[in-house]
Each structure stands twice: as C-alpha cells, then as structure tokens.
Amino acid sequence: MIAPCHQTGRTALLILGLLLAPYAARAATDRPAPSEEALTLATCHGRYTAAMEHARLMGDGADAAAFRRDWLEALMNAHLAEFADDRAYSIALMSHRVNARAELRTLFAIAAFNGDQRRRSLAAGGIQRQLAACDSLVIGRRYTGM
C-alpha cells in the first residue's frame, strides 16, 4: 500500500513540473545575455590580470598591466552596476574573465618555462596578439599599430 502512495506523489510532482516549465523557461530567456562588448571587457580584464601576475612573478614592472587592468575593472564595475539585480549576468561575465585569465596564464607559463623553443615562440606570439587586441581598447588602435 505504501508504494502506490509514494508513486502518486512523484506523479503529482512531475505534473507540477511540466505545468511550470514554460514559465521558468520564459523567465530565463527574459534576461539579457552579456553583449559582445561586455564579454570583451571581461576577457581583457582577465588577460591583464594574468599579465600583471606574470610580471610580478618574473620580477618585471607590473605597473602598465596593473593600470590597464584597473581601468578595465572600473569599466566592468560601471557596466555591472546596470545589472546589479541579475546574478546570472554577473556570473557569465566573471566566468568569461576567469577563463581568459587562465588561458593567458597558460601561454605565459609556456613562453617562460617550456623546453621547446618553437612552443615558447608560438606562446609569446599568442600573448602579444591577445594583449595587443586589449591595448586597442585601452589606448586605441592608432597607437598599437593594429
């Protein structure tokens, strides 16, 4: 006798879930996705964070990277203020930033410590291209030669 009652509860929950699913899907799609520009800000913020960390690790001056990172962070914070009540939007941008930082940290590690000269050169070129793309945001294309 207990099993049919338990089964009835599952069935009721399944029916309730099916009835509410369209409303949940509509609420999720009403949220704006981060724009390409916002994702670019997040990406560049992550890249400059990695560049600053690497410069500090290697004993180089990290001031230029720190300045660019702080500038992009201020822009990101201003942008995120518009979406303060949308946690999913903030998480999407932060996820993008963290992934970009991890990607560039990997390239820095390869460029600095890999035993294969070809791989080091390719990684250094990738670093240069990625940071040049972000430099065009900070100081403009005119000055980067891109």
C-alpha positions as CSV (number, residue, x, y, z in Angstrom):
1,M,0.0,0.0,0.0
2,I,2.8,2.5,0.7
3,A,4.3,2.1,-2.8
4,P,1.2,3.4,-4.7
5,C,1.0,6.5,-2.4
6,H,4.7,7.2,-3.0
7,Q,4.2,6.8,-6.7
8,T,1.2,9.2,-6.6
9,G,3.4,11.9,-5.0
10,R,6.0,11.5,-7.8
11,T,3.4,11.7,-10.4
12,A,2.0,14.9,-8.9
13,L,5.4,16.5,-8.7
14,L,6.1,15.5,-12.4
15,I,2.8,17.1,-13.5
16,L,3.5,20.2,-11.5
17,G,7.0,20.5,-13.0
18,L,5.5,20.1,-16.5
19,L,2.9,22.8,-15.9
20,L,5.5,25.3,-14.5
21,A,8.3,24.6,-17.1
22,P,7.1,27.1,-19.7
23,Y,7.0,29.9,-17.1
24,A,10.5,29.1,-15.8
25,A,11.9,28.9,-19.4
26,R,10.3,32.3,-20.2
27,A,11.8,33.9,-17.1
28,A,15.3,32.6,-18.0
29,T,15.1,33.9,-21.6
30,D,13.9,37.4,-20.5
31,R,17.3,38.0,-19.0
32,P,19.7,39.8,-21.3
33,A,22.8,38.0,-22.2
34,P,26.1,39.8,-21.9
35,S,26.9,41.8,-25.1
36,E,30.0,41.2,-27.2
37,E,31.4,44.4,-25.8
38,A,30.8,43.4,-22.2
39,L,32.4,40.0,-22.9
40,T,35.4,41.8,-24.4
41,L,35.8,43.9,-21.3
42,A,35.7,40.8,-19.2
43,T,38.2,39.0,-21.4
44,C,40.7,41.8,-21.4
45,H,40.3,42.3,-17.6
46,G,41.3,38.6,-17.2
47,R,44.2,38.9,-19.6
48,Y,45.6,42.0,-17.9
49,T,45.3,40.3,-14.5
50,A,47.3,37.4,-15.9
51,A,49.9,39.8,-17.4
52,M,50.3,41.6,-14.1
53,E,50.6,38.4,-12.1
54,H,53.2,37.1,-14.6
55,A,55.2,40.4,-14.5
56,R,55.3,40.2,-10.7
57,L,56.3,36.6,-10.7
58,M,59.2,37.3,-13.1
59,G,60.3,40.5,-11.3
60,D,59.4,42.8,-14.2
61,G,57.5,46.0,-13.7
62,A,53.8,45.2,-13.5
63,D,52.7,48.9,-13.4
64,A,51.5,49.1,-17.0
65,A,49.5,45.9,-16.8
66,A,48.1,46.9,-13.4
67,F,47.0,50.3,-14.8
68,R,45.2,48.7,-17.7
69,R,43.6,46.0,-15.5
70,D,42.4,48.6,-13.1
71,W,41.0,50.8,-15.9
72,L,39.1,47.8,-17.3
73,E,37.9,46.8,-13.9
74,A,36.4,50.2,-13.4
75,L,34.6,49.9,-16.8
76,M,33.3,46.5,-15.9
77,N,32.1,47.6,-12.5
78,A,30.3,50.6,-14.1
79,H,28.7,48.2,-16.6
80,L,27.7,45.6,-14.0
81,A,26.0,48.3,-11.9
82,E,23.2,48.3,-14.5
83,F,22.7,44.6,-13.9
84,A,23.1,44.6,-10.1
85,D,20.0,42.5,-9.6
86,D,20.9,39.9,-12.3
87,R,23.3,37.5,-10.7
88,A,23.4,35.2,-13.7
89,Y,24.6,38.1,-15.9
90,S,27.5,38.9,-13.4
91,I,28.4,35.2,-13.2
92,A,28.6,35.0,-17.0
93,L,31.0,37.9,-17.2
94,M,33.1,36.7,-14.3
95,S,33.3,33.3,-15.8
96,H,34.5,34.8,-19.1
97,R,37.1,36.8,-17.2
98,V,38.4,33.8,-15.2
99,N,38.7,31.7,-18.4
100,A,40.6,34.4,-20.3
101,R,43.0,34.8,-17.3
102,A,43.6,31.0,-17.2
103,E,44.2,30.9,-20.9
104,L,46.8,33.6,-20.8
105,R,48.4,32.2,-17.7
106,T,48.9,29.0,-19.6
107,L,50.5,30.9,-22.5
108,F,52.8,32.8,-20.1
109,A,53.9,29.5,-18.5
110,I,54.7,28.0,-21.9
111,A,56.5,31.1,-23.1
112,A,58.6,31.3,-20.0
113,F,59.3,27.7,-19.0
114,N,58.7,25.3,-21.8
115,G,61.8,23.5,-23.1
116,D,60.7,23.6,-26.8
117,Q,61.8,26.9,-28.4
118,R,59.1,26.7,-31.1
119,R,56.4,26.3,-28.5
120,R,57.8,29.2,-26.5
121,S,57.8,31.4,-29.6
122,L,54.3,30.5,-30.5
123,A,53.1,31.2,-27.0
124,A,54.9,34.6,-26.9
125,G,53.2,35.5,-30.2
126,G,49.8,34.5,-28.8
127,I,50.4,36.6,-25.7
128,Q,51.4,39.6,-27.9
129,R,48.3,39.3,-30.1
130,Q,45.9,38.9,-27.2
131,L,47.3,41.8,-25.3
132,A,47.5,44.0,-28.4
133,A,43.8,43.4,-29.0
134,C,43.1,44.6,-25.5
135,D,45.5,47.5,-25.8
136,S,43.3,48.8,-28.7
137,L,40.5,49.1,-26.1
138,V,42.7,51.0,-23.6
139,I,44.8,53.2,-25.8
140,G,43.2,53.0,-29.2
141,R,44.1,51.3,-32.4
142,R,46.1,54.2,-33.6
143,Y,48.8,53.6,-31.0
144,T,49.0,49.9,-31.2
145,G,49.6,49.6,-34.9
146,M,46.9,47.0,-35.2
